[in-house]
Amino acid sequence: MRGSDVIIEMLIAHGVEHVFGVPGDTSMHFHNSFFHRKNRINHILCHDERNAGYMADAYARVSGKVGVVETPSGGGALYVVPAVSEAYNSCIPMLCLSSDIGLVSVEQGSLTDIDQEALMKPITKWNQKIKIGNKIPYLFRKAFRMATGGVPGAVHLALPENILEDEVRFTDEELKGSGLTGCNSPFRYGPCDSDLTLVTEMLMHAKRPIILSGGGVHLSNAYEELAKVVETFHLPLATSINGKGAISELSKFSIGVVGANGGSMEGLEIVQKADFVLALGSKLNNVTTIGKTLFNDSCRIAQVDIGENLLDANIRTNVAIMSDIKTFLEKLLEIMKAKDLEDTSRLDTWNKFVCRKMQEKQARIQKDVERKEDLVTPAYFFNMLWNLTDEDTYFIADAGTPTPYLSSYFRQKKAGRQTVLPRAHGSLGYALPASMGVQVAKPGCKVIAMHGDASFCMAAGELETAVRCKLPIVFINFQNYAYGWIKTIQKLYFDEKYFAVDFGKSFDTEKIAQGFGLNAKTIYSNTEVKDGLTWALNQDGPVMLNLMIEPPTKTIPPVLKWEKDAAKPADKRIKLTY
């Protein structure tokens, strides 16, 4: 076999079913090996390496498997960097394979020559260039182990052209993969007994406890265990924006998202009254803690995370525990039941307060839903979207208009990572390609991609991919002819001096989508939303619904810091530092 054949065999051996990628000169042997195994592994051709990477990232988020992206050398490796970095900083298991020039051509001014190991070092958990063909199986087993073990993340292997082409020999035993490392959390480790006892005692003595769940709950697949702890001991639960979906947001114990983006004043009031917070798999960064103002000074905090990097880092804690979240919750449930802590009456007053605040939040949102404007209001749209979609629907949103409304106004109906947001970099141009990775992973589910017009223009070419691959995604474009998020910042903090944020109105999203072969409609007012959305949800193939929305100068989205600052005089506003 050639080296490229061995690589495909190792992908198959680790349970890889789909690879997202773009061809190039140096990857031709690799693609030829794909051709001869196309009945065993699916290659999805993309138009741009960044988009291919976003597809692999989102595929990994909702499937629990490693997402695999492959790129050619030089520019291909450069173009995939944003996607690899998003996966790395979001702790998503991704394997990036980039073909490379042959080893004999290095440092000779060859076309596409670039030091790929140096390029990928800051944005990967582990990365190597394969220099000896007989190490291919070993390095692939290590790549999958590194991508999924401990804190998950992106890994990279550079594949020189001569390694792909050279003949190599291996036994069947040598070509076996590790079945464990094809999915999240292959190696679980738990907390020590003394830490468990300390957390239990804190919960016993707390009068106003809450749980704050981050993205680590998704990575650990700890939904069932978390629900048992919440429901057994009547503990209110908030999530970071990454942790949305840790439990059903229809639960009477759900506070919803807290933090600067997608949080609510009501949720902030609850958390600021808490006397104990159990933070699970959250970085507790400035967005989640609103610049370290989320907790009161006397609140006791226990933080649990699978890695040591951010334990007791952003917020000082009373106890910091390095543990897999699922394992921690299993053991916590055991010890709390053993101590007979199932009498929840002591928390009745606290839970009534939480319930009242959540009712106030829903009443406030309803007023926004009913607000009359000339164009489509996002609040009205998201309310209708909630009414017309079921609990198995997946929602992928770009930074900008869709994210705060989806986070704050839209209550996820069941636990799971069904809300996909690129929160490492807040990337524009993510949702459109990422939704394709989700649809590939979840072919029987409805997938909704939501993006602004700026994001749409960055990624529109992948609409051809959706049509070619027959992916029945509903694309929702929020059109206001501007970088809406940035324009809002200029409105609030820069005296409404708008610069480099407005587009012309020459492009027609509906016609662009139709040109790629999609059915498409433009919606101009709230009165058209229900019929338009019903039409889109019932299409068999990919479809574009273009919403003409109110400009950001008129409507402040539910970004808590902005909502608070909008009520202040301009000279009293301070922009949040990330």
N, C-alpha and C positions, 0 to 999 in steps of 0.2 A: 504493500500500500504506500501511497504518497503521504507526506505529512498532513496535507489537507484532508485526506480521507480519515486519518486518525483523529483529527480535530472534530470532524462531524460525528464520528463514532463516539467520542467522549461526550459531546453534547447530548446525544441520544441516551448514552449510558447514565446521564444525570437527570433524565426525565424532561429534557427540553423538547417542547413541541413546536415552538414558534420562534423565529429569529427575524428581527426587523433590520433592514439594511439598505445600503446603496452600493452599486458596483464600482470598480475602478481597475486600472491596468494591473496593479500589483495583487489584486484579489482574484484573478481569473481562475487559478487552480482551485481556490477555495470554492468558487461558484460552480466550477465543473464537478466538484465532489458533491455539492448540494444537488445538482442535476441528477446524479446517479442514485440519490437517496431521497428524492422528492416525495416518495410515498411513505417515508418514515419521519420526515421532519419538514415543516412548512416554512418557507422563506417568504417574507412579505416585503416586496419592493417599495421603497419610499423615494420621495423626490429630494429630500434634504436630510443630512446626517443628524442635525439637531432634532428634527421632527421624529426621525427613527428612534433616537435616544429617548425622547419623551414618550413614544409609544411603549418602549421597553420598560421605562420607569412606571408608567401607569398600569401596564400589564402585571408587573410585580406587585404593585400595591394591592390590587384586588384579587389576584390569584394565590398569593402566598408563595409563589415560586420565584426563581431567579429570572429577571428579565434580561434578554440577550440582544445586544445591538452589534452590528458589524459594519465597519467603514473601510474605505480605501486609505492609502497613505497620504501624507502631506495635508492638503486642504481638508480631506475627509476627517482626519484626526482632529484638526483644528475646529471644524464646524460642529463636532459632537461634544465639545468641551462643556457648553452650558447645560446640556442634559446630564452628562456624567456628574457634574458638580451638584446639580439639583438632587440627584439620587444619593450622592455621598453625604451631603449636608442634611438630607431628610431621612438618612439611615435606611435607604431602600436597597435591597439586594439586586445589584445589576452587574452583569459581565459585559464589558466592552472589548470587542475584538477588532483590532485595526491591523490590516495588512501593512507591510513596510517594504522598503527597498531591500534588495539582497544585501547580506552582510559585507560582501566584497565591494559594494558601491558606497559604503558609508564614508563620509568626509571627502568625497570626490566631486562635490558640486552637482550631484545627481538630481534629476527632476523629482520633486516631492520629498526630498531628504529633510527630515526634521527629527530632533531627539524626542521621540515619543515618550520614553520613560520620564524624562525631565518635565515634559509637558503635562503628563498625567499625575505626577507625584503629589502635587498639593491638593488634588481633587479626588483621590482614590484612597481606599483603605490599604490596598496592596496592588503593586503593578510590576510586571516583568516583561522583558523581551525574550522570546524563546530563541536560544542560540545553538542548541543541540537537539536534533530531532528525537533522539531516544529519551528525552525528558518531557515530551509532550503529555503523556498520560499523567505523570506525577504533577506537572504544573497545572493541569486542568483540575485534578482532584483538589489541589491546594486552592485554586481560584474559587471553586464552589464552596469550599470550607471557609475561606476568608470572607466571602460575600455574605454568608448566612450565619456564621458563628459569632457569639458575643453580640456586640453592637453591629447590626447588619450595615452594609454599605456597598458602594461601587468598587469594583476591581477591574483591572485592565491587563490584557495580554497583547503585546505587539507580535505580529506574525511575519517575519521576513520572508520575502518571496522565495528564496532558495529553500527555506525550511518547508514551505508549502509544497514545493516541487520535488524535493528529495525523497527517494525510496527509503522506507523504514520497516522494520519487522518487529511485531509484538505477538505474544501469546494471547489467547482469549482472556486469560486471567489478568494480564497486564492492562487490558482494555476495559476492565470493569470500573464503573463509577461508584460513588458513595451515595446510596439511596437516601441517606439522611440529609445530606447537604444540598439537595435540590430544592428544599423548602425552608421557610423561616424557622428559627429557633431549634436547630437540630441538637444543640447541647444546652440543657437547662441547668441552672444552678440556683440554689435558694438562699434564704437569709439564715443567720445564726439564731439560736433560741433566745439569746439575751436581747437582741434587737426586736424580735417578735413580742417578747414580754413587755418591752418598753413601749412599743406602739399600742399594744393592748391596754396598758395602764393609762396612756394618754387618752385613748378613746373612752375608757371607763369614767375618767374624771372630767371629760369635756362636756359642757352644757350646750355648745353650739358647734358641733363638728361638721366638716364637709370633706368630701373627696374631690380632688382636682385631677382629672385624667388627661394625659397627653397622648401623643402618637404612639408611645410605647405599648399601650394597651392593644392597639391594632397589631403591632409587630409580634406581640406575644400571643395573639389570638385568645385573649383573656376575657372575652365577653361573658361567658357563662359564669365564671367565677366572680367577676365584678358584680353582675346582677344579683348573685346570691348574697354577697356581702351587703350590698345596698338595701335589698329588700328584706333580708333577715333582721338587720339592725337599724333599719329606717334612717339611713345616712344620706342626706342630700348630696347630689353629685353635679359638679360643674366640669366643663371640659375646656381645654385650650382649643384654638381653631384647628390644630392638627388632630386633636382628640375627639372631634365631633363624631358622634356615632358610637362612642364607647358603650353607651346604653341607649335604648330607645328614648328619644326626647319627648315621647308621649307619657313616659313614666311620671308619676306624681312626685318622684324624688329628683327629677331632672331640673337643673337650673339653666341648662343650655350653655352656650359658649360665653366665656368671660375673656376680658382683655381689650386691648385698644381697637382691634379690628374684628367686628362682629359681636362684641360684647354689648351689654345693656346696662343702663343705670340701675335697674332693679337687681340684676345679677351682681353688680359691683357692691350695692348696699348689703346684699346677703353675705358675700365673701368678707367684706370689711368688718362685719359683726362676728365672724367665726372666731372661736377661741382655740380651735385645732384644725389643721389642714393636713390631710394625707395626700401628698402629691405623687402620682403614679406615672412614670415615664414622661415627664415634662421637663423641658429645659429651663422653665421659669425665667424666660428671657424678658426683655423690656416690652415686647408686644403683649405677651401674656399677662405680665404684672403691671402694665401701664406705667412703665418707668419706675418700678419698685414701689408702687402705691397701692397694690391690690390687697395687701394684708395689713392689719393693724399691728401696732408695735408689741402688744402683749400676746399675740397669736403664737401658739406653738406649732412647729412645722416638722413633719416627717417626710422625707423625700426618698423615693425608691426608684432606682434606675438600673438598667442592665450594665452600664459602663460607669467608670469612675470620673470621666472627663468633666461632667457638669454637675456632679454631686456637690452640694454645699458651695456652689460656685457663684451663681447669680444672686441667690437669696440665701442668707445664713440660716441654717436649720438646727433643730434640736437633736435630730438623729438622721443620719444619711446611710442608706442601706443599698448595697450593690447586690441586685438579685433580678432574676427573671420575674416579670410581673405576674404571670400566671401562677408560677410556683409560690411566690410570696402570698398571693391571695388565697390559694389553697390552704397554706399553713396558717394564715391569719384566721381563716374561717374555723379551722379545727380548734385553735387555742381559744378563740372567743366563745365557741360553743361549749368548750370544756369548762370555761369560767362562768357559764350560765348567764350570758349577757343578752339573752334574747328578749328580756323585758324592755320594751322600747318606750314605755309610757313617760320616762324621764325626758324624752325628746319631743313630746307632743307639742309643747309651746313653740319650740324652735321650728318644727315642721309646719305648724300653722302659719308662722311668720313667712317662711319660705313660700308656702302655697299662696298666701295673699300677694306677695311681691310678684309671683309669676302670673297671677291673674291681672295685676296692674300692667305688667308688660304686654300681655295679649290684648288688653283693652287699648293700650297706646298704639300698638301695631295696627289694630283694626281701624283706628282713626286715620292712620296713614293710608291704609288700603282704600278707605272711602273718600280720600281727598280727590277733588276734581281738578284736572289739568287738561290742557289742549292735546298734549301728546301722551304716549303710554307712560304710566308711572311704574317704576320697578316694584314698588310695594304691591300694587294691584296684580301685576304679572305673577309675582312669586306666590301670592295667595291662590291664584287660579291654577298655577302649576302644582301646588300642593294638593288641591282638590281633584285634579285630573290624573295624577300619577299614583301608582301603587307602591307598596313597601319594598318591592324588589327592583325598583328603578335606581340607576346610578347617575350621579350628577358630577360633572367635571367643570370647574370654573377657573377662568383666568383671574389674575389680580385686576383691580379696577372695579367697575360697577357690580359685576355678579357676586364677587366674594363676600362683601359685608352683608348683602341681603340674604344670600344663601346661608351664611353662618348665623345671622341673628334672627331673621324672620321665618326661615324655613325649618320646621321641626322634622327631623329624620324619624321615620316611623318604626324602624327596628335597628337593633345593634348591628354594627359592621362598618367596614370602610366603604360606604356607598357614596360618600362625599369625598372627592379627590381634588385637592388644592395644592399648588406648588409653592409651599411656604418657605422653603430655604432661601430662594431668591425673589419670590414674587414675580416669576417670569411671565412676560407677555408672550403670546404665541404658543402657549402650552396646551390649552384646553382642546383645540381643534385636533391636533395629532394624538394627544393623550387619550381622547375618547375612543380612538380606534384601537389602542392597546387594551382598553377596558372592554370594548365590544368583542374583541378576539378572545379575551379571557372569559367573558360571560355572554356567550352567543344567544342564550335564551332570554336575556333580560333587555329591557328598554334602557338606552343610554342617551343622556342629554348632555350636550356640550354647550357651554355658555361663555361668550367672549365679547369684548368690545370691538369697535371697528378697527382700532389700531392693531389689536391682536390678530384679527381676521386677516388683515393685509399682510402680516408677517408669515402666515401659515396657509394661505388659501390654496396653494398648489396641491396640498394633500387631499383636497376634495376629490381629485381624480383617483387617489388611492381608495377612498371610501366607496366610490362608484365601482371601480374595477373589482374590489374585494367584496362587493355586495354587503356592505356594513350598514344596517338600517338605523343610523344615528340621527337624532334630531339636533341640528345645529341651531342655536339661538344667538343671533347677533344683536347686541345693544348698540344702536347707532346714534351717536351725538356729534360726530365729526370732530373729535378732540381726544387728546390724552386726558380723559376725564379725571383720573386720580390726581395727576399733577396739576391740572387746572384748578381743582378744589384746594390744593395746598396753596397755590398762588392767590386764590380768593381769600383764604383765611389768614395767611401769614405774610403775604407780600403785597398788601394794599391793592389787590385786584389788578396788579400789573401782569397781564398775560403775555407770555413770550414763549415761542417755540412749542405751543401746545395745540394749535388749531390746524385742521386740515381743510383743504378745499372740498367742495361738494360735487366733484366731477364723477366720482365712482358710484356705481349702482350695485350694491351687494346682491340684490335679487337677480340681476342679469348675469353677474359674475358666476353665481351658483348655478344658474341655468346653463351657462356656457360649459360648465364641467359635467352637466348631465343630471343635476339634481332638480327635483321639484322645489319651487321656492315661492314665498309670498312675503309682502311687506305689510306690516300692521302699523297703523298711524294713531290709534286711540284705544283707550280701555274698552270701549264698546265692541271692538273687533277682536279682543284678545281671546275670549272663550272659543269662538268659532275657529279662529286661526290656529290656536293651540290644539284643539280637538282634531282639526284637519291634519296637522303635522304629526301628531301621535299615532294616527291611523294610516300613515304611509308605509308601504312595504320596504322601500329603499331609503337611502339617505335623503334628508330634506332640510332646507334652510328656511327658518322663520326670522325675518328681519324686523326688529322692533325700533321704531323711531321714538326715542325716549327724551324726556325733559333734559335740558342741558345742566351740567354740574354747577353752573352759576346760580341755578334756581332751586336745586334740590340737593341737600346734604345727605349722603348715604349714611347708614347706621354704623359709622365709625365712632366709637364712644368718645375718644379724645376730641374729634371734630365737633361732635354734638355739644359737648361741654364748652369748647372754646367759642363756638358760634354764638353762644349766649353772652360772651364777655366782650368788653370793648377791645378793639383791635390791638391796642398797645399792651393789653394784659395777656395775650395769647402767646403760648410757647410751643413751638413745634416739637413733637416727640422725637427723641434721638433713639435710633434702633440699637 
